[in-house]
Every structure is written in structure tokens, then in C-alpha cells.
Amino acid sequence: MLYKRSSQLFAEAEKVIPGGVNSPVRAFKAVGGTPIFVKSAKGAYLYDEDGNRLIDYINSWGPMILGHAYEPVVQAVIEKAKLGTSFGMPTELETQIAALAVSMVPNIDKIRFVNSGTEACMSAVRLARGFTKRDKIIKFAGCYHGHSDSFLIQAGSGAITFGSPNSPGVTAGTAKDTLLAKYNDLENVATLIEANKNEIAAIIVEPVAGNMGCIPPNKGFLEGLRQLCTDNGILLIFDEVMTGFRLARGGVQELFNITADIVCFGKVIGGGLPVGAFAAREEIMNYLAPLGPVYQAGTLSGNPLAMAAGLAMLQALDTDRAIFQRLEEKTAYLAAGIDKVLKANNVTFTINSIGSMISVHFDAAPVVDFQTAANGDNETFKKFFHGLLQEGIYIAPSAYETWFITDALTYEDLDFTIRAIDKVSKTF
Ligand SMILES: *Cc1c(COP(=O)(O)O)cnc(C)c1O
């Protein structure tokens, strides 16, 4: 397959947009080459500017769980747009989507809508700090909570050292309030809490990690976090921007029957428009302005087009209860097929998957945290990525990303993908 026009368009983009992209993950930095420019998408397929059709396993990094250009979402947006695109005043639509979300997700009374997952996580942490009157937070290495300052922190040298910023522009003052822990390591978390007694406002976690490949929590990990939080007056924040309305109707809280104090949403909840949200029980949410002292706002928050898209998406997921089962079966089928061909071709690999999330790691050891995810062989991944691109299959251009299975994918698409992986992995 040729990607000539995409390369030309990228060269033009680079002149006026830093790195040619509006979000760094879209660039092909980790794999080499130049990004594909999309013209349109429908169902399971992307159509690029060179006229290629690609089977899409990124799906806008998660939102398009029912496939691209899902008709009820498209119709809802078109109809709303005719009535005006933004008012900065309340609409009934906001109450409708809020009520539906509250009915689908366990243990939340109120929800506030924002414009991105980043905003949701940033606001959730501010709310937790205001509510507990404490400053510090614990996050896990390899978990992504958007690009706000508090979250761009990497490991210090020891388990109890303060985090150091991993982006210029994040101040040392901000970094010192973010403590870094190891995913799936409860003892590490307990040690951090002990060393910072009565100073920690919140633990924020991807309850199923998806930003270092897909890493499900070990048995007891989330239960342990819940207990540590309860025992120490710490709020547990589930960042379900990726997993919310994806792994179950009610997200990971429902899937594993564990209660978080604040839950963050993004991606699926917006049906492909820019939406984030955070939610909690009433006592916590009432701390937000205008009821309470914690300030949080947004000119375009609750935007009618975004809310129309989100509502149509949530209604679809609420109505067809078999969706999550279907997604899980497709993912398991794909995982089994990939496992078979990679083994037959003597490739060293590990597959992680849960629900509609799956990732292939080119390392034999179990992938349970950031360190083990980083051990994967990136040279093999590059060959894998570019090989699949030649076969018309689009996975994320980084070994640290999860693939998303959509309801639009057919078993023929999955078989085609497995055959392509067989072919490509023979060249490793
Ligand atoms: C994508 C993501 C975010 C950030 O959401 P944006 O809409 O890109 O700002 C936050 N947390 C998790 C777990 C994510 O996957």
C-alpha cells in the first residue's frame, strides 16, 4: 500500500503545526515514517487520503466503541447543530445525559461535564484536595491521566522520594505533591502512605491500565487500594476515561464490584466529540462551585453537540446489553488467533487482554507494570507496525498502546487481521 499523499500532507502540516500533529501520539516518532492522513471513516474502517482502506484498531483512541460514523450519533449531532451550536446557558439535554450516566454507573449521585479526559482528571484531583484539605496525591508509573501538570511526573530514585517532573514547564513545587507508585504493588502504596501520614488527598489509578499497553489489575490490587484509602481518609479516584462505558455498562466499579470515591470519564462518553466528565456521591460533588468552594468551569462544557453525541452513544450502550459480551468474545477470538500464529512463528510475546482491550508485547515475561511493559522489544514492534500497515491494518504507532475492539468489526475482519499477523511475523 502506498501512503504518498499522506506524506505530502504531513510535510505541509509540519510547516504550521509543531511536529505536524495536534497531539504527540499521532506522530510516528516511536516507529518511524510519517502519519496517515484520514479522509473519512465508517464502521470498522478508515479511508485515507491515498485511497487506502484500513481496518482500525485505534478507534480515535477509544471513543468509537460502536464503530465510526455510528448513525444515531451522526443524526443527533446534525439535528442539534441546526438549533444552534453553543449557548453558554443550561439545556435540558445536559440533564438527560447526566441522569442516564448516573443511572448506568454505580455509586455516583452527580456528574459534571467538561471537554476532555485531561480536564476531568485535573478537576477530580482539585475536588479531592478541596474536600480532604490535603495537598498530595499518589499516581502510578505508566498510568496516564491527561497532560495537566500534576500528572506529568516520573519516578524519583527511591520508592519514597518525591516525583520529578518529566516535562519542562512543570514546576518542582507541583512535582513534589505527586507521589509515584508501582502499578500492582500494594506494599509500595502502603509505604508511601505511611511516609506521608495525613497528607494524601487522593490515589488516582487507571483501574484497568491502558496507557502502557493493557494491564489488568492483579487480584486484590484494587480491593487493597480501596482498603488503604478507607483506612487513611484518602479519596480513591478511578480514572475510567478509557474503561468507562467500555468494560461494562458501569465501568470497572461494576466489573470488579469495587467502589471508587470519584470517577473520571472521557472517550466513549462523548461518542467521538470532545467530552470528559467526573462524578461522585453527592457529599463530594456538592463541594464544587456554585454550591461549594472548589472552582471549576468551562465556556463550552455541556456543549449541545457534544451532549447530543454522548447521549446517543450512552443510549445505545444502555439499550443493547449484549454489546459488552459481543466485544469480549471478539477480543478473545482475536487474542487466541494471534497467540496461535505468533507461537507457530516462534515469536517471543505476551498478550494482555480484558473486555474489548488488548495489547501484544514482544517479551516473554508477564507484563504487570510500567517496568515490565518497557521491557518489550521495540525493534520487533516497529516491524510489526509497518508490516500491518502494508496489509491495511492500523494499530497505534507505539508499543505502549492498547488496541480497541469495536462492535463494527466482523469475524472476517478479525480473520483477515490474524492472517496478516501470521504473514508479518514470518519476517521478524
Ligand atoms: C485518554 C486518557 C486521558 C486523557 O483524556 P484526553 O481527552 O485525551 O484529555 C486520561 N486518562 C486516561 C486513562 C486516558 O486513557
The ligand as an SDF file (V2000), in Angstrom:
LIG
                    3D

 15 15  0  0  0  0  0  0  0  0999 V2000
   -7.0780    9.4270   27.1910 C   0  0  0  0  0  0  0  0  0  0  0  0
   -6.9510    9.4040   28.6590 C   0  0  0  0  0  0  0  0  0  0  0  0
   -6.9400   10.5850   29.4100 C   0  0  0  0  0  0  0  0  0  0  0  0
   -6.9010   11.9460   28.7860 C   0  0  0  0  0  0  0  0  0  0  0  0
   -8.0450   12.2500   28.0620 O   0  0  0  0  0  0  0  0  0  0  0  0
   -7.9840   13.4190   26.9570 P   0  0  0  0  0  0  0  0  0  0  0  0
   -9.3940   13.5080   26.4620 O   0  0  0  0  0  0  0  0  0  0  0  0
   -7.0020   12.9780   25.9240 O   0  0  0  0  0  0  0  0  0  0  0  0
   -7.5460   14.6620   27.6330 O   0  0  0  0  0  0  0  0  0  0  0  0
   -6.9440   10.4840   30.7880 C   0  0  0  0  0  0  0  0  0  0  0  0
   -6.9310    9.2840   31.3930 N   0  0  0  0  0  0  0  0  0  0  0  0
   -6.9420    8.1350   30.7040 C   0  0  0  0  0  0  0  0  0  0  0  0
   -6.9510    6.8250   31.4270 C   0  0  0  0  0  0  0  0  0  0  0  0
   -6.9210    8.1430   29.3140 C   0  0  0  0  0  0  0  0  0  0  0  0
   -6.8730    6.9860   28.6390 O   0  0  0  0  0  0  0  0  0  0  0  0
  1  2  1  0
  2  3  1  0
  2 14  2  0
  3  4  1  0
  3 10  2  0
  4  5  1  0
  5  6  1  0
  6  7  2  0
  6  8  1  0
  6  9  1  0
 10 11  1  0
 11 12  2  0
 12 13  1  0
 12 14  1  0
 14 15  1  0
M  END
$$$$
